């Protein structure tokens, strides 16, 4: 009996490891880019459809240019995207850009001159603002918003995967 349970447990662990490895290296079937990944809305308006074609109904319209979106699926010229709240749908790829932006979540977040809490503050940024994302160091990322540049704490914004690195 012990051998049967051990083999079953070993089989389950191997299956779990294979699934985890596949998820960590998952690529989009159309672009071969990592999935999920972040993009931004290129246009000032973008129809969000129920399915990946013009025949599908428009559920709503994204209206914020440069808004960060997470791509979670691909089908032909269509990308299934989700916003910060998890609301999503299908958007034509021509409305999306690879330029990385983030959505500030912490109200009056400090933008520092260097990636250090003790560094002087260049500016403060309101929750809901969109900033362009630059390089990141552990716990900090360089952003540009409203003509101001500097470093902001990683937990102050949405638009990066956990553990994601940006050189």
MIDOSE-1310 file (N, C-alpha, C; in nm, 2 decimals, decimal comma, always signed):
residues 167
xxxx	+0,08/-0,12/+0,00/+0,00/+0,00/+0,00/+0,09/+0,13/+0,00; +0,20/+0,12/+0,08/+0,28/+0,24/+0,08/+0,34/+0,27/-0,06; +0,37/+0,17/-0,14/+0,43/+0,19/-0,27/+0,33/+0,26/-0,36; +0,20/+0,22/-0,35/+0,10/+0,27/-0,44/+0,07/+0,42/-0,40
xxxx	+0,07/+0,45/-0,28/+0,05/+0,59/-0,23/+0,17/+0,68/-0,27; +0,29/+0,62/-0,26/+0,42/+0,69/-0,29/+0,42/+0,72/-0,44; +0,38/+0,62/-0,53/+0,38/+0,64/-0,67/+0,28/+0,75/-0,71; +0,16/+0,74/-0,65/+0,06/+0,84/-0,68/+0,10/+0,98/-0,64
xxxx	+0,17/+0,99/-0,52/+0,22/+1,12/-0,48/+0,33/+1,17/-0,57; +0,42/+1,08/-0,61/+0,53/+1,12/-0,70/+0,47/+1,16/-0,83; +0,37/+1,09/-0,88/+0,31/+1,13/-1,01/+0,24/+1,26/-1,00; +0,17/+1,29/-0,89/+0,11/+1,42/-0,87/+0,21/+1,53/-0,87
xxxx	+0,32/+1,51/-0,80/+0,43/+1,61/-0,79/+0,49/+1,64/-0,92; +0,52/+1,53/-1,00/+0,58/+1,55/-1,13/+0,48/+1,63/-1,22; +0,35/+1,60/-1,22/+0,25/+1,67/-1,29/+0,25/+1,82/-1,26; +0,25/+1,84/-1,13/+0,25/+1,98/-1,08/+0,37/+2,06/-1,12
xxxx	+0,49/+2,00/-1,12/+0,61/+2,06/-1,16/+0,61/+2,09/-1,31; +0,56/+2,00/-1,39/+0,55/+2,02/-1,54/+0,45/+2,13/-1,57; +0,33/+2,14/-1,50/+0,24/+2,24/-1,52/+0,30/+2,38/-1,48; +0,37/+2,38/-1,37/+0,43/+2,51/-1,32/+0,53/+2,56/-1,42
xxxx	+0,61/+2,47/-1,47/+0,72/+2,50/-1,57/+0,65/+2,56/-1,70; +0,55/+2,49/-1,74/+0,48/+2,54/-1,86/+0,42/+2,67/-1,84; +0,36/+2,70/-1,72/+0,30/+2,83/-1,70/+0,40/+2,94/-1,69; +0,52/+2,91/-1,64/+0,62/+3,01/-1,62/+0,68/+3,05/-1,76
xxxx	+0,67/+2,96/-1,86/+0,73/+2,99/-1,99/+0,62/+3,00/-2,10; +0,50/+3,02/-2,06/+0,39/+3,03/-2,15/+0,41/+3,14/-2,25; +0,38/+3,11/-2,38/+0,40/+3,21/-2,48/+0,26/+3,22/-2,56; +0,24/+3,34/-2,61/+0,12/+3,36/-2,69/+0,12/+3,28/-2,82
xxxx	+0,01/+3,22/-2,86/+0,01/+3,14/-2,98/+0,03/+3,22/-3,11; +0,00/+3,35/-3,11/+0,01/+3,43/-3,22/+0,14/+3,51/-3,23; +0,18/+3,57/-3,12/+0,30/+3,66/-3,12/+0,42/+3,59/-3,07; +0,41/+3,48/-2,99/+0,51/+3,41/-2,93/+0,58/+3,50/-2,82
xxxx	+0,50/+3,60/-2,77/+0,55/+3,68/-2,66/+0,50/+3,62/-2,53; +0,57/+3,66/-2,42/+0,53/+3,60/-2,29/+0,38/+3,63/-2,26; +0,32/+3,54/-2,19/+0,18/+3,55/-2,15/+0,17/+3,52/-2,00; +0,10/+3,60/-1,92/+0,05/+3,73/-1,95/+0,16/+3,83/-1,96
xxxx	+0,12/+3,95/-2,02/+0,22/+4,06/-2,03/+0,14/+4,19/-2,03; +0,21/+4,30/-2,01/+0,15/+4,43/-2,01/+0,18/+4,51/-2,13; +0,08/+4,58/-2,18/+0,08/+4,67/-2,29/+0,01/+4,80/-2,25; +0,00/+4,90/-2,34/-0,08/+5,02/-2,31/-0,17/+5,05/-2,42
xxxx	-0,28/+5,12/-2,39/-0,38/+5,16/-2,50/-0,32/+5,27/-2,58; -0,30/+5,25/-2,71/-0,24/+5,34/-2,80/-0,34/+5,46/-2,83; -0,46/+5,43/-2,85/-0,56/+5,52/-2,89/-0,63/+5,59/-2,77; -0,70/+5,70/-2,79/-0,77/+5,76/-2,69/-0,91/+5,69/-2,66
xxxx	-0,95/+5,61/-2,75/-1,07/+5,52/-2,74/-1,04/+5,39/-2,79; -1,09/+5,28/-2,72/-1,07/+5,15/-2,77/-1,19/+5,06/-2,74; -1,26/+5,01/-2,84/-1,38/+4,92/-2,81/-1,33/+4,79/-2,75; -1,40/+4,75/-2,65/-1,38/+4,62/-2,58/-1,50/+4,53/-2,62
xxxx	-1,46/+4,42/-2,69/-1,57/+4,33/-2,74/-1,58/+4,21/-2,66; -1,69/+4,14/-2,68/-1,72/+4,02/-2,61/-1,64/+3,90/-2,66; -1,60/+3,91/-2,79/-1,53/+3,80/-2,85/-1,43/+3,86/-2,95; -1,34/+3,78/-3,01/-1,23/+3,83/-3,10/-1,27/+3,85/-3,24
xxxx	-1,37/+3,94/-3,27/-1,40/+3,97/-3,41/-1,50/+4,10/-3,40; -1,51/+4,16/-3,52/-1,60/+4,28/-3,53/-1,74/+4,24/-3,52; -1,78/+4,11/-3,53/-1,92/+4,07/-3,52/-1,96/+4,06/-3,38; -1,87/+4,05/-3,29/-1,90/+4,04/-3,14/-1,94/+4,18/-3,09
xxxx	-2,03/+4,18/-3,00/-2,09/+4,30/-2,94/-1,98/+4,38/-2,86; -1,99/+4,51/-2,86/-1,90/+4,60/-2,78/-1,96/+4,60/-2,64; -1,88/+4,56/-2,54/-1,93/+4,57/-2,40/-1,91/+4,70/-2,34; -1,80/+4,77/-2,37/-1,77/+4,90/-2,33/-1,65/+4,96/-2,41
xxxx	-1,61/+5,08/-2,37/-1,51/+5,15/-2,44/-1,40/+5,20/-2,34; -1,28/+5,16/-2,36/-1,17/+5,22/-2,28/-1,15/+5,36/-2,34; -1,13/+5,46/-2,25/-1,12/+5,60/-2,29/-1,00/+5,67/-2,24; -0,90/+5,60/-2,19/-0,78/+5,67/-2,14/-0,66/+5,62/-2,22
xxxx	-0,61/+5,71/-2,30/-0,49/+5,69/-2,38/-0,37/+5,65/-2,28; -0,29/+5,56/-2,32/-0,17/+5,51/-2,24/-0,21/+5,43/-2,12; -0,34/+5,39/-2,10/-0,38/+5,31/-1,99/-0,31/+5,17/-1,99; -0,25/+5,13/-1,88/-0,19/+4,99/-1,89/-0,29/+4,89/-1,89
xxxx	-0,27/+4,78/-1,97/-0,36/+4,67/-1,98/-0,28/+4,54/-1,98; -0,33/+4,44/-1,92/-0,27/+4,31/-1,92/-0,32/+4,22/-2,03; -0,24/+4,17/-2,12/-0,28/+4,07/-2,22/-0,28/+3,93/-2,16; -0,40/+3,87/-2,17/-0,41/+3,74/-2,11/-0,44/+3,63/-2,21
xxxx	-0,47/+3,67/-2,34/-0,50/+3,57/-2,44/-0,48/+3,64/-2,58; -0,46/+3,56/-2,68/-0,45/+3,61/-2,82/-0,53/+3,52/-2,91; -0,58/+3,58/-3,02/-0,65/+3,51/-3,12/-0,65/+3,59/-3,25; -0,57/+3,55/-3,34/-0,56/+3,63/-3,47/-0,51/+3,77/-3,44
xxxx	-0,58/+3,87/-3,49/-0,54/+4,01/-3,46/-0,60/+4,07/-3,34; -0,65/+3,98/-3,25/-0,72/+4,03/-3,13/-0,65/+3,99/-3,00; -0,65/+4,07/-2,90/-0,59/+4,04/-2,77/-0,70/+4,06/-2,66; -0,70/+3,95/-2,58/-0,79/+3,96/-2,46/-0,71/+4,04/-2,35
xxxx	-0,77/+4,15/-2,31/-0,70/+4,23/-2,21/-0,78/+4,25/-2,08; -0,71/+4,28/-1,97/-0,78/+4,31/-1,85/-0,72/+4,44/-1,79; -0,80/+4,52/-1,73/-0,76/+4,64/-1,67/-0,72/+4,61/-1,52; -0,69/+4,71/-1,45/-0,65/+4,70/-1,31/-0,76/+4,63/-1,22
xxxx	-0,88/+4,65/-1,26/-0,99/+4,59/-1,18/-1,03/+4,45/-1,23; -0,96/+4,40/-1,33/-0,99/+4,27/-1,38/-1,10/+4,27/-1,49; -1,15/+4,39/-1,52/-1,25/+4,39/-1,63/-1,18/+4,38/-1,76; -1,24/+4,30/-1,85/-1,16/+4,27/-1,97/-1,25/+4,24/-2,09
xxxx	-1,19/+4,22/-2,20/-1,26/+4,18/-2,32/-1,15/+4,18/-2,43; -1,20/+4,17/-2,55/-1,12/+4,16/-2,67/-1,10/+4,29/-2,74; -0,97/+4,33/-2,77/-0,94/+4,45/-2,83/-0,85/+4,42/-2,95; -0,87/+4,50/-3,06/-0,79/+4,48/-3,18/-0,65/+4,52/-3,15
xxxx	-0,55/+4,44/-3,20/-0,41/+4,47/-3,17/-0,36/+4,60/-3,21; -0,42/+4,66/-3,31/-0,38/+4,79/-3,36/-0,40/+4,91/-3,26; -0,49/+4,88/-3,16/-0,51/+4,98/-3,06/-0,42/+4,97/-2,94; -0,33/+4,87/-2,94/-0,24/+4,85/-2,83/-0,09/+4,88/-2,87
xxxx	-0,02/+4,92/-2,77/+0,12/+4,96/-2,78/+0,21/+4,88/-2,69; +0,33/+4,85/-2,72/+0,43/+4,78/-2,63/+0,49/+4,88/-2,53; +0,46/+5,01/-2,54/+0,51/+5,11/-2,45/+0,45/+5,08/-2,31; +0,54/+5,06/-2,21/+0,50/+5,03/-2,08/+0,46/+5,15/-2,00
xxxx	+0,34/+5,14/-1,94/+0,29/+5,24/-1,85/+0,24/+5,18/-1,73; +0,22/+5,26/-1,62/+0,16/+5,20/-1,50/+0,05/+5,30/-1,45; -0,03/+5,24/-1,37/-0,14/+5,32/-1,31/-0,11/+5,34/-1,16; -0,09/+5,46/-1,12/-0,06/+5,49/-0,98/-0,17/+5,45/-0,89
xxxx	-0,15/+5,38/-0,78/-0,25/+5,33/-0,69/-0,24/+5,41/-0,55; -0,13/+5,45/-0,52/-0,11/+5,52/-0,39/-0,13/+5,67/-0,41; -0,22/+5,73/-0,33/-0,24/+5,87/-0,35/-0,12/+5,95/-0,30; -0,08/+6,05/-0,38/+0,03/+6,14/-0,34/+0,16/+6,06/-0,32
xxxx	+0,18/+5,96/-0,41/+0,30/+5,88/-0,40/+0,42/+5,97/-0,43; +0,53/+5,94/-0,36/+0,65/+6,02/-0,38/+0,74/+5,97/-0,49; +0,78/+6,07/-0,58/+0,88/+6,03/-0,68/+1,01/+6,09/-0,64; +1,11/+6,00/-0,61/+1,24/+6,04/-0,55/+1,34/+6,05/-0,66
xxxx	+1,45/+6,12/-0,63/+1,56/+6,15/-0,72/+1,64/+6,02/-0,75; +1,65/+5,93/-0,65/+1,71/+5,80/-0,66/+1,62/+5,69/-0,60; +1,66/+5,57/-0,62/+1,58/+5,46/-0,56/+1,61/+5,44/-0,42; +1,58/+5,54/-0,34/+1,61/+5,54/-0,19/+1,51/+5,62/-0,12
xxxx	+1,45/+5,56/-0,02/+1,35/+5,63/+0,06/+1,40/+5,77/+0,12; +1,53/+5,77/+0,15/+1,59/+5,89/+0,21/+1,63/+6,00/+0,10; +1,62/+5,96/-0,03/+1,65/+6,06/-0,14/+1,55/+6,17/-0,14; +1,59/+6,29/-0,19/+1,50/+6,40/-0,21/+1,38/+6,36/-0,30
xxxx	+1,27/+6,42/-0,27/+1,15/+6,40/-0,35/+1,14/+6,50/-0,46; +1,13/+6,45/-0,59/+1,11/+6,54/-0,71/+0,97/+6,59/-0,72; +0,87/+6,50/-0,69/+0,73/+6,54/-0,71/+0,64/+6,43/-0,64; +0,52/+6,47/-0,63/+0,42/+6,38/-0,58/+0,32/+6,35/-0,69
xxxx	+0,27/+6,23/-0,69/+0,17/+6,19/-0,80/+0,05/+6,13/-0,74; -0,07/+6,17/-0,80/-0,20/+6,13/-0,74/-0,23/+5,99/-0,79; -0,32/+5,93/-0,71/-0,37/+5,80/-0,74/-0,46/+5,82/-0,87; -0,45/+5,72/-0,96/-0,52/+5,73/-1,08/-0,44/+5,78/-1,20
xxxx	-0,33/+5,85/-1,17/-0,25/+5,90/-1,28/-0,18/+5,79/-1,35; -0,14/+5,81/-1,48/-0,07/+5,72/-1,56/+0,07/+5,77/-1,58; +0,17/+5,68/-1,56/+0,31/+5,72/-1,57/+0,38/+5,62/-1,67; +0,48/+5,67/-1,74/+0,56/+5,58/-1,83/+0,66/+5,51/-1,74
xxxx	+0,67/+5,38/-1,77/+0,76/+5,29/-1,69/+0,90/+5,28/-1,75; +1,00/+5,30/-1,67/+1,14/+5,29/-1,71/+1,20/+5,16/-1,65; +1,33/+5,17/-1,62/+1,40/+5,05/-1,56/+1,36/+5,04/-1,41; +1,37/+4,92/-1,37/+1,34/+4,88/-1,23/+1,45/+4,82/-1,16
xxxx	+1,46/+4,85/-1,03/+1,56/+4,78/-0,94/+1,47/+4,72/-0,83; +1,53/+4,63/-0,75/+1,44/+4,57/-0,65/+1,37/+4,67/-0,56; +1,23/+4,66/-0,57/+1,15/+4,75/-0,49/+1,12/+4,88/-0,55; +1,19/+4,92/-0,65/+1,18/+5,06/-0,71/+1,17/+5,06/-0,86
xxxx	+1,10/+5,15/-0,92/+1,10/+5,17/-1,07/+1,11/+5,31/-1,10; +1,18/+5,34/-1,21/+1,19/+5,48/-1,27/+1,06/+5,51/-1,35; +1,00/+5,62/-1,33/+0,88/+5,66/-1,40/+0,89/+5,80/-1,45; +0,81/+5,83/-1,55/+0,80/+5,97/-1,60/+0,65/+6,00/-1,61
xxxx	+0,62/+6,12/-1,55/+0,48/+6,16/-1,55/+0,47/+6,31/-1,53; +0,39/+6,37/-1,62/+0,37/+6,51/-1,61/+0,50/+6,59/-1,62; +0,60/+6,55/-1,69/+0,72/+6,62/-1,71/+0,82/+6,59/-1,60; +0,78/+6,51/-1,50/+0,87/+6,48/-1,39/+0,92/+6,34/-1,40
xxxx	+1,05/+6,32/-1,36/+1,11/+6,19/-1,37/+1,17/+6,15/-1,23; +1,17/+6,03/-1,20/+1,22/+5,98/-1,08/+1,19/+5,84/-1,04; +1,21/+5,80/-0,92/+1,19/+5,66/-0,87/+1,08/+5,66/-0,78; +1,00/+5,55/-0,80/+0,88/+5,53/-0,71/+0,88/+5,39/-0,66
xxxx	+0,83/+5,37/-0,54/+0,82/+5,24/-0,49/+0,73/+5,15/-0,57; +0,77/+5,02/-0,58/+0,70/+4,93/-0,67/+0,56/+4,90/-0,62; +0,53/+4,91/-0,49/+0,40/+4,88/-0,44/+0,30/+5,00/-0,47; +0,35/+5,11/-0,52/+0,27/+5,23/-0,54/+0,19/+5,23/-0,67
xxxx	+0,21/+5,13/-0,76/+0,15/+5,13/-0,89/+0,11/+4,99/-0,93; +0,02/+4,98/-1,03/-0,02/+4,86/-1,10/+0,03/+4,86/-1,24; +0,08/+4,75/-1,29/+0,12/+4,74/-1,43/+0,24/+4,66/-1,45; +0,28/+4,58/-1,35/+0,39/+4,49/-1,36/+0,36/+4,36/-1,30
xxxx	+0,41/+4,25/-1,35/+0,39/+4,12/-1,29/+0,47/+4,10/-1,17; +0,43/+4,03/-1,07/+0,51/+4,00/-0,95/+0,64/+3,94/-0,99; +0,75/+3,99/-0,94/+0,89/+3,94/-0,97/+0,94/+3,98/-1,11; +0,87/+4,06/-1,19/+0,91/+4,10/-1,32/+1,03/+4,19/-1,31
xxx	+1,13/+4,17/-1,40/+1,25/+4,26/-1,40/+1,25/+4,35/-1,52; +1,30/+4,47/-1,51/+1,31/+4,56/-1,62/+1,45/+4,62/-1,62; +1,53/+4,59/-1,72/+1,66/+4,65/-1,72/+1,66/+4,80/-1,76
